[in-house]
Amino acid sequence: MLRVNNSGNLTVYVAKKDLEEEVVKQTPGESGTVLTLANGWELEFSNLPDKGSLPLTVEAKRLS
């Protein structure tokens, strides 16, 4: 799930891992946008929604 926290920062919640982290970097990837989380994980989103439509559940591929 993607959402914007009270500070205005983009956060990612991974339900299966019960993990919620802030996004520290956003870069273009081979088949979408790669978000780097504060814990070092890199997730690739094929269709990253704009902040106005959040919170939203989307699928992502974990790169590292």
HELIX and SHEET records of a PDB file:
HELIX    1   1 ALA A   15  LYS A   17  5                                   3    
HELIX    2   2 LYS A   51  SER A   53  5                                   3    
SHEET    1   A 6 LEU A   2  VAL A   4  0                                        
SHEET    2   A 6 LEU A  10  VAL A  14 -1                                        
SHEET    3   A 6 LEU A  19  PRO A  28 -1                                        
SHEET    4   A 6 THR A  33  LEU A  37 -1                                        
SHEET    5   A 6 GLU A  42  PHE A  45 -1                                        
SHEET    6   A 6 LYS A  61  ARG A  62 -1                                        
END                                                                             
